């Protein structure tokens, strides 16, 4: 299902009335990072960390673990905050097409069965060096640079 279709009409993802809060799970196992290739906009066809939108009444860490499991089939324990990032994408006329406040967390995998959801085109474990060659979302790249010692803001 297209994510634009299952959200409340007041909180649509495309051309929203207000920013949406999203969470991302930076999952590391045996020195490898779990990445997913997005099936939908924003970021369609790009590599990212598992994640999604926080639901009403849901705590950030709970949302992060839920989204990780929904997208990948894996359970995880949220360990710490990595960063927060403003993702504001205007269309060609300058109108805001997407606006997210994205909050990324370091997550320890706890098991489960790797099974990508319909929101994920592909899933893989890669080294940080390998991520440098992948077409990634800006927010995922920023989270990995924060965590692995790249340029800090």
TAMO-V367369 format. One record per helix or strand of 3 or more residues. SS is the DSSP state (alpha for helix, beta for strand). FROM is the first residue (numbers start at 1). TO is the last residue. If there is no record, write none. Layout:
BEGIN
{{SS:FROM:TO} {SS:FROM:TO}}
END
This chain:
BEGIN
{{alpha:3:5} {alpha:9:11} {beta:20:29} {beta:32:38} {beta:50:53} {alpha:60:72} {beta:74:90} {beta:96:112} {beta:120:126} {alpha:128:131} {alpha:138:148}}
END
